[in-house]
Amino acid sequence: MAALVPAAQAQDYSDLSDLSDLRRTLEFMGEGYASGYVQPLTDAFGADMHGGLFRTADTDDGFLPLFPINIYVGINVSGVPTGSLDKTFVPPSQETLSDGTEITFDGDRAPTVFGDTDTPSRDEASFTVTDPDDGSEETYNVPPGLLDTPIAPLVMPQLGIGTVFGTDAQIRYFPKSNLSAGGGSYGEVSLFGLALRHDLNQWIPVPLPLKLAVQGSYTQFALENDFEVDNRVESQEVVSASGWAVNLHASRGIPLLPLTVYGGLQYERFEMDYSYTFNPPGTDEPVGIDISQTAANKTRALAGLSFTVAIFRLNADYAIGSANNVLTTAVGLRL
């Protein structure tokens, strides 16, 4: 019964603990089911990834007046409240795998990756797998959710360097590491991003009460999970993602106080590709699953407050997005 893999392993989900089990969980599913299961994860990561790109519109905002290069080093944490993410979805009623095996879903809805982490009973939702060789059928439980958290966070180290002709750069980098947050693990995560920002006030002939800047960014992200094959543990890139954003933002310092009010409008796009292969029992032919998704959020408007004392800066903002809202906080040092 070659294609029984998604169901054969699905009899016991008791050791699935968090998002580091994403690859193993996806092995229980056909492509259509998996797409609905992970879409909220794509939405959350996309919205988080484009948070915290700026904290002021002043490109010359350094601490040392005579120092020719302004530097900012900080940690940014963006989080999407999971109340805005789908906790359940309606799977396809039937899927046919590459070897002809049919998987039929029975039930109204099933948990997404952010859904209930308790395995649904078979009365609530189940898979029925039909063997293409002899027509025999077996019924199994559907996978539970993997993340039970009120907010889906993403941590991003940031380095800002400027300013040359009113233009500065911001780099985001996270070496391949196991990332845990919100009580769960994200598996092995790596991140690289680059943003360029340009001062607009220098091109406006009259003084303005606000600092204005325009910015563009590009980010790449990857998630790897360990899995066992032929009695050895290997790592596989389950998720590869990239996205870009452009924004117009403004800021104004509050007189006599170490505070700056900032805000902006942003357009963004983020895409995630899920890919994994596995060998069904009884066959040497691997089954490959490839899913490409686009995050739901396309635009956001945000407002925030930055608190600066000497070289220390703390900022927080809240973005209202077209699909998901995002809370961002950051702490850093500026020179």
SULJO-V247492 format. One record per run of one state. SS is the DSSP state (H for helix, E for strand, - for the rest). FROM is the first residue (numbers start at 1). TO is the last residue. If there is no record, write none. Layout:
ss:SS from:FROM to:TO
ss:SS from:FROM to:TO
This chain:
ss:- from:1 to:1
ss:H from:2 to:11
ss:- from:12 to:18
ss:H from:19 to:26
ss:- from:27 to:30
ss:H from:31 to:49
ss:- from:50 to:69
ss:E from:70 to:81
ss:H from:82 to:84
ss:- from:85 to:87
ss:E from:88 to:89
ss:- from:90 to:93
ss:E from:94 to:96
ss:- from:97 to:101
ss:E from:102 to:107
ss:- from:108 to:109
ss:E from:110 to:111
ss:- from:112 to:124
ss:E from:125 to:130
ss:- from:131 to:136
ss:E from:137 to:141
ss:- from:142 to:150
ss:E from:151 to:164
ss:- from:165 to:166
ss:E from:167 to:181
ss:- from:182 to:183
ss:E from:184 to:199
ss:- from:200 to:200
ss:H from:201 to:203
ss:- from:204 to:210
ss:E from:211 to:229
ss:- from:230 to:231
ss:E from:232 to:254
ss:- from:255 to:258
ss:E from:259 to:279
ss:- from:280 to:285
ss:E from:286 to:294
ss:- from:295 to:298
ss:E from:299 to:309
ss:- from:310 to:311
ss:E from:312 to:321
ss:- from:322 to:325
ss:E from:326 to:334
ss:- from:335 to:335
